[in-house]
């Protein structure tokens, strides 16, 4: 795979264009990206995000991962809270080398895993010439 097949946009503080419609903070989830012969795998860390709180969109070659974390009311006094409520947002540019119709995602224990299968190369074949 070359570096143009899946490019992470440079990490920076997330700012939405225009005025935000939802209050709260936005975070960039840490990701690992690795490649097999058949696919590219993206693993994103989204602690505290339930499967139902994850949204993944693919539009015009840009894969957007979003997840929302809520602090749940705890019984008793909170002594330490390091995870804040907010949204995780990360975007990647996906090349034509990825079969965009077959992307799959799973969410387990705050880890979002995406399987981005590669497009199968065209197989050589013999084309028969017919007479008219």
Secondary structure as UniProt FT lines:
FT   TURN            3..4
FT   STRAND          6..8
FT   STRAND          25..27
FT   STRAND          31..35
FT   STRAND          39..45
FT   TURN            47..48
FT   HELIX           51..53
FT   STRAND          54..59
FT   TURN            60..61
FT   STRAND          62..69
FT   STRAND          86..94
FT   TURN            96..97
FT   HELIX           100..102
FT   STRAND          104..108
FT   TURN            109..110
FT   STRAND          111..118
//
